[in-house]
Amino acid sequence: MVVQKVRIGILSGIHFRPAGRLTELAMEFHSKITMKSGHSSADVKSFLSVLAASVKFGEEVEIICDGDDENEAINKIVNFLENGE
């Protein structure tokens, strides 16, 4: 299991389109990927879960990846959240 804190760099926050892209990216990996924000937790492979987290620009979240490809997964997810890429 790997854990990393990241500050959201997507100017619009995680709304409909970025939530969809984040979910698609997460589905490329076998690892379980969770995003914790405040007191809530979201399964990053679930579009509705990510959307419901309502994460805003500049907010700090914690990404937790657990599985055989966890290191690659956390690097790509963190890069997306920081840069929108």
OpenMM code with the backbone's topology and positions (N, CA, C; nanometers):
from openmm import Vec3, app, unit

residues = "MET VAL VAL GLN LYS VAL ARG ILE GLY ILE LEU SER GLY ILE HIS PHE ARG PRO ALA GLY ARG LEU THR GLU LEU ALA MET GLU PHE HIS SER LYS ILE THR MET LYS SER GLY HIS SER SER ALA ASP VAL LYS SER PHE LEU SER VAL LEU ALA ALA SER VAL LYS PHE GLY GLU GLU VAL GLU ILE ILE CYS ASP GLY ASP ASP GLU ASN GLU ALA ILE ASN LYS ILE VAL ASN PHE LEU GLU ASN GLY GLU".split()
positions = [
    Vec3(0.0846, -0.1183, 0.0000),
    Vec3(0.0000, 0.0000, 0.0000),
    Vec3(0.0886, 0.1238, 0.0000),
    Vec3(0.0536, 0.2200, -0.0860),
    Vec3(0.1235, 0.3474, -0.0902),
    Vec3(0.0214, 0.4592, -0.0707),
    Vec3(0.0662, 0.5652, -0.0024),
    Vec3(-0.0207, 0.6786, 0.0295),
    Vec3(0.0529, 0.8066, -0.0056),
    Vec3(-0.0196, 0.9010, -0.0658),
    Vec3(0.0418, 1.0297, -0.0978),
    Vec3(-0.0632, 1.1393, -0.0904),
    Vec3(-0.0238, 1.2517, -0.0302),
    Vec3(-0.1113, 1.3692, -0.0268),
    Vec3(-0.0833, 1.4520, -0.1507),
    Vec3(-0.1890, 1.5118, -0.2042),
    Vec3(-0.1765, 1.5921, -0.3253),
    Vec3(-0.2737, 1.7093, -0.3181),
    Vec3(-0.2286, 1.8235, -0.3692),
    Vec3(-0.3144, 1.9417, -0.3769),
    Vec3(-0.3730, 1.9482, -0.5179),
    Vec3(-0.5040, 1.9626, -0.5275),
    Vec3(-0.5729, 1.9630, -0.6565),
    Vec3(-0.5315, 2.0863, -0.7377),
    Vec3(-0.4766, 2.0604, -0.8567),
    Vec3(-0.4308, 2.1671, -0.9444),
    Vec3(-0.5230, 2.1915, -1.0623),
    Vec3(-0.6321, 2.1192, -1.0702),
    Vec3(-0.7296, 2.1381, -1.1782),
    Vec3(-0.8143, 2.2592, -1.1394),
    Vec3(-0.8058, 2.3665, -1.2178),
    Vec3(-0.8684, 2.4938, -1.1827),
    Vec3(-1.0177, 2.4834, -1.1532),
    Vec3(-1.0860, 2.3990, -1.2244),
    Vec3(-1.2303, 2.3856, -1.2049),
    Vec3(-1.2661, 2.2862, -1.0946),
    Vec3(-1.1649, 2.2218, -1.0353),
    Vec3(-1.1916, 2.1185, -0.9363),
    Vec3(-1.2344, 1.9891, -1.0051),
    Vec3(-1.2803, 1.8938, -0.9279),
    Vec3(-1.3203, 1.7643, -0.9839),
    Vec3(-1.4714, 1.7665, -1.0092),
    Vec3(-1.5095, 1.8252, -1.1219),
    Vec3(-1.6496, 1.8260, -1.1631),
    Vec3(-1.6706, 1.7130, -1.2641),
    Vec3(-1.7761, 1.7188, -1.3405),
    Vec3(-1.8173, 1.6088, -1.4279),
    Vec3(-1.7060, 1.5557, -1.5195),
    Vec3(-1.6469, 1.6399, -1.6012),
    Vec3(-1.5474, 1.5931, -1.6986),
    Vec3(-1.4185, 1.5407, -1.6314),
    Vec3(-1.3570, 1.6165, -1.5380),
    Vec3(-1.2374, 1.5614, -1.4715),
    Vec3(-1.2665, 1.4341, -1.3911),
    Vec3(-1.3850, 1.4246, -1.3332),
    Vec3(-1.4214, 1.3033, -1.2586),
    Vec3(-1.4265, 1.1833, -1.3523),
    Vec3(-1.4799, 1.2030, -1.4708),
    Vec3(-1.4844, 1.0955, -1.5702),
    Vec3(-1.3461, 1.0543, -1.6148),
    Vec3(-1.2609, 1.1526, -1.6393),
    Vec3(-1.1236, 1.1230, -1.6827),
    Vec3(-1.0457, 1.0520, -1.5711),
    Vec3(-1.0639, 1.0977, -1.4470),
    Vec3(-0.9962, 1.0351, -1.3332),
    Vec3(-1.0402, 0.8899, -1.3173),
    Vec3(-1.1679, 0.8645, -1.3315),
    Vec3(-1.2206, 0.7283, -1.3208),
    Vec3(-1.1661, 0.6396, -1.4324),
    Vec3(-1.1628, 0.6921, -1.5549),
    Vec3(-1.1065, 0.6160, -1.6675),
    Vec3(-0.9605, 0.5811, -1.6418),
    Vec3(-0.8854, 0.6786, -1.5915),
    Vec3(-0.7440, 0.6565, -1.5613),
    Vec3(-0.7278, 0.5483, -1.4546),
    Vec3(-0.8079, 0.5557, -1.3497),
    Vec3(-0.7999, 0.4581, -1.2401),
    Vec3(-0.8341, 0.3172, -1.2878),
    Vec3(-0.9263, 0.3053, -1.3832),
    Vec3(-0.9681, 0.1746, -1.4327),
    Vec3(-0.8566, 0.1033, -1.5106),
    Vec3(-0.7512, 0.1745, -1.5463),
    Vec3(-0.6379, 0.1134, -1.6167),
    Vec3(-0.5538, 0.0256, -1.5237),
    Vec3(-0.5766, 0.0372, -1.3929),
    Vec3(-0.4947, -0.0330, -1.2947),
    Vec3(-0.5740, -0.1376, -1.2187),
    Vec3(-0.5039, -0.2404, -1.1726),
    Vec3(-0.5663, -0.3458, -1.0930),
    Vec3(-0.5806, -0.3044, -0.9467),
    Vec3(-0.4952, -0.2133, -0.9020),
    Vec3(-0.4937, -0.1711, -0.7621),
    Vec3(-0.6248, -0.1063, -0.7198),
    Vec3(-0.6558, -0.1194, -0.5918),
    Vec3(-0.7674, -0.0464, -0.5331),
    Vec3(-0.7169, 0.0957, -0.5098),
    Vec3(-0.7935, 0.1960, -0.5536),
    Vec3(-0.7507, 0.3352, -0.5424),
    Vec3(-0.8589, 0.4139, -0.4696),
    Vec3(-0.8194, 0.4778, -0.3603),
    Vec3(-0.9124, 0.5535, -0.2771),
    Vec3(-0.8634, 0.6964, -0.2629),
    Vec3(-0.9572, 0.7904, -0.2607),
    Vec3(-0.9241, 0.9314, -0.2397),
    Vec3(-0.9953, 0.9763, -0.1129),
    Vec3(-0.9184, 1.0282, -0.0167),
    Vec3(-0.9769, 1.0779, 0.1077),
    Vec3(-0.9677, 1.2298, 0.1079),
    Vec3(-1.0814, 1.2910, 0.1389),
    Vec3(-1.0909, 1.4360, 0.1445),
    Vec3(-1.1711, 1.4725, 0.2684),
    Vec3(-1.1076, 1.5378, 0.3638),
    Vec3(-1.1782, 1.5696, 0.4881),
    Vec3(-1.2202, 1.4415, 0.5571),
    Vec3(-1.3492, 1.4287, 0.5815),
    Vec3(-1.4014, 1.3093, 0.6485),
    Vec3(-1.4615, 1.2092, 0.5509),
    Vec3(-1.4564, 1.2413, 0.4213),
    Vec3(-1.5159, 1.1504, 0.3232),
    Vec3(-1.4093, 1.0715, 0.2483),
    Vec3(-1.4517, 0.9620, 0.1916),
    Vec3(-1.3632, 0.8730, 0.1176),
    Vec3(-1.4341, 0.8333, -0.0111),
    Vec3(-1.3585, 0.8297, -0.1231),
    Vec3(-1.4181, 0.7956, -0.2520),
    Vec3(-1.3382, 0.6853, -0.3189),
    Vec3(-1.4108, 0.5902, -0.3775),
    Vec3(-1.3496, 0.4869, -0.4613),
    Vec3(-1.3242, 0.5533, -0.5964),
    Vec3(-1.1985, 0.5707, -0.6343),
    Vec3(-1.1633, 0.6444, -0.7548),
    Vec3(-1.2087, 0.5721, -0.8818),
    Vec3(-1.2409, 0.4442, -0.8723),
    Vec3(-1.2916, 0.3704, -0.9884),
    Vec3(-1.4429, 0.3864, -1.0051),
    Vec3(-1.5054, 0.4596, -0.9151),
    Vec3(-1.6498, 0.4844, -0.9210),
    Vec3(-1.6740, 0.6315, -0.9542),
    Vec3(-1.7259, 0.6564, -1.0736),
    Vec3(-1.7520, 0.7938, -1.1184),
    Vec3(-1.8396, 0.8695, -1.0189),
    Vec3(-1.9478, 0.8084, -0.9747),
    Vec3(-2.0390, 0.8763, -0.8818),
    Vec3(-1.9729, 0.9046, -0.7475),
    Vec3(-1.8894, 0.8146, -0.7024),
    Vec3(-1.8179, 0.8335, -0.5770),
    Vec3(-1.7221, 0.9528, -0.5868),
    Vec3(-1.6497, 0.9612, -0.6976),
    Vec3(-1.5560, 1.0729, -0.7195),
    Vec3(-1.6328, 1.2036, -0.7313),
    Vec3(-1.7389, 1.2044, -0.8075),
    Vec3(-1.8205, 1.3241, -0.8269),
    Vec3(-1.8799, 1.3706, -0.6942),
    Vec3(-1.9267, 1.2777, -0.6140),
    Vec3(-1.9881, 1.3104, -0.4851),
    Vec3(-1.8879, 1.3682, -0.3856),
    Vec3(-1.7601, 1.3391, -0.4046),
    Vec3(-1.6579, 1.3923, -0.3143),
    Vec3(-1.6488, 1.5439, -0.3251),
    Vec3(-1.6885, 1.6000, -0.4393),
    Vec3(-1.6948, 1.7452, -0.4606),
    Vec3(-1.5644, 1.8152, -0.4211),
    Vec3(-1.4553, 1.7703, -0.4802),
    Vec3(-1.3231, 1.8235, -0.4475),
    Vec3(-1.2979, 1.9509, -0.5288),
    Vec3(-1.2528, 2.0551, -0.4622),
    Vec3(-1.2310, 2.1862, -0.5224),
    Vec3(-1.0826, 2.2115, -0.5514),
    Vec3(-1.0576, 2.3086, -0.6378),
    Vec3(-0.9213, 2.3520, -0.6694),
    Vec3(-0.8494, 2.3935, -0.5403),
    Vec3(-0.7250, 2.3503, -0.5256),
    Vec3(-0.6437, 2.3869, -0.4106),
    Vec3(-0.6646, 2.3006, -0.2873),
    Vec3(-0.7656, 2.2173, -0.2885),
    Vec3(-0.7937, 2.1298, -0.1749),
    Vec3(-0.6898, 2.0176, -0.1696),
    Vec3(-0.6529, 1.9777, -0.0490),
    Vec3(-0.5583, 1.8676, -0.0334),
    Vec3(-0.6352, 1.7379, -0.0093),
    Vec3(-0.5982, 1.6349, -0.0852),
    Vec3(-0.6588, 1.5035, -0.0689),
    Vec3(-0.5481, 1.4012, -0.0488),
    Vec3(-0.5861, 1.2862, 0.0013),
    Vec3(-0.4921, 1.1770, 0.0215),
    Vec3(-0.5305, 1.0642, -0.0741),
    Vec3(-0.4343, 1.0173, -0.1518),
    Vec3(-0.4571, 0.9074, -0.2448),
    Vec3(-0.3932, 0.7820, -0.1857),
    Vec3(-0.4703, 0.6742, -0.1835),
    Vec3(-0.4228, 0.5472, -0.1299),
    Vec3(-0.4382, 0.4421, -0.2394),
    Vec3(-0.3275, 0.3777, -0.2755),
    Vec3(-0.3296, 0.2710, -0.3760),
    Vec3(-0.2797, 0.1430, -0.3119),
    Vec3(-0.3491, 0.0349, -0.3388),
    Vec3(-0.3121, -0.0936, -0.2815),
    Vec3(-0.3304, -0.2021, -0.3872),
    Vec3(-0.2186, -0.2611, -0.4300),
    Vec3(-0.2252, -0.3675, -0.5292),
    Vec3(-0.0928, -0.3872, -0.5999),
    Vec3(-0.0914, -0.4754, -0.6975),
    Vec3(0.0333, -0.5115, -0.7639),
    Vec3(0.0917, -0.3999, -0.8506),
    Vec3(0.0111, -0.3039, -0.8946),
    Vec3(0.0622, -0.1937, -0.9753),
    Vec3(0.0443, -0.0588, -0.9039),
    Vec3(0.0492, -0.0625, -0.7710),
    Vec3(0.0210, 0.0558, -0.6892),
    Vec3(0.1134, 0.1738, -0.7153),
    Vec3(0.2424, 0.1490, -0.7381),
    Vec3(0.3359, 0.2603, -0.7585),
    Vec3(0.3081, 0.3346, -0.8885),
    Vec3(0.2845, 0.2609, -0.9948),
    Vec3(0.2513, 0.3244, -1.1220),
    Vec3(0.1167, 0.3962, -1.1109),
    Vec3(0.0213, 0.3349, -1.0445),
    Vec3(-0.1114, 0.3939, -1.0284),
    Vec3(-0.1048, 0.5256, -0.9526),
    Vec3(-0.0340, 0.5273, -0.8405),
    Vec3(-0.0304, 0.6501, -0.7606),
    Vec3(0.0406, 0.7617, -0.8362),
    Vec3(0.1452, 0.7279, -0.9118),
    Vec3(0.2162, 0.8308, -0.9887),
    Vec3(0.1244, 0.8946, -1.0932),
    Vec3(0.0495, 0.8136, -1.1657),
    Vec3(-0.0394, 0.8672, -1.2709),
    Vec3(-0.1574, 0.9435, -1.2114),
    Vec3(-0.2138, 0.8928, -1.1043),
    Vec3(-0.3283, 0.9597, -1.0420),
    Vec3(-0.2854, 1.0945, -0.9836),
    Vec3(-0.1737, 1.0972, -0.9127),
    Vec3(-0.1233, 1.2216, -0.8542),
    Vec3(-0.0903, 1.3223, -0.9630),
    Vec3(-0.0256, 1.2782, -1.0705),
    Vec3(0.0068, 1.3679, -1.1814),
    Vec3(-0.1210, 1.4288, -1.2400),
    Vec3(-0.2241, 1.3468, -1.2575),
    Vec3(-0.3503, 1.3984, -1.3103),
    Vec3(-0.4111, 1.5018, -1.2176),
    Vec3(-0.4149, 1.4730, -1.0892),
    Vec3(-0.4770, 1.5649, -0.9927),
    Vec3(-0.4000, 1.6953, -0.9794),
    Vec3(-0.2682, 1.6900, -0.9918),
    Vec3(-0.1871, 1.8112, -0.9816),
    Vec3(-0.1898, 1.8941, -1.1082),
    Vec3(-0.1895, 1.8278, -1.2233),
    Vec3(-0.1710, 1.8980, -1.3505),
    Vec3(-0.2852, 1.8831, -1.4496),
    Vec3(-0.3806, 1.7981, -1.4210),
    Vec3(-0.4893, 1.7739, -1.5150),
    Vec3(-0.4472, 1.6934, -1.6359),
    Vec3(-0.3342, 1.6226, -1.6256),
    Vec3(-0.2803, 1.5445, -1.7384),
    Vec3(-0.2728, 1.3969, -1.7024),
] * unit.nanometer
topology = app.Topology()
chain = topology.addChain("A")
for resn in residues:
    res = topology.addResidue(resn, chain)
    for name in ("N", "CA", "C"):
        topology.addAtom(name, app.Element.getBySymbol(name[0]), res)
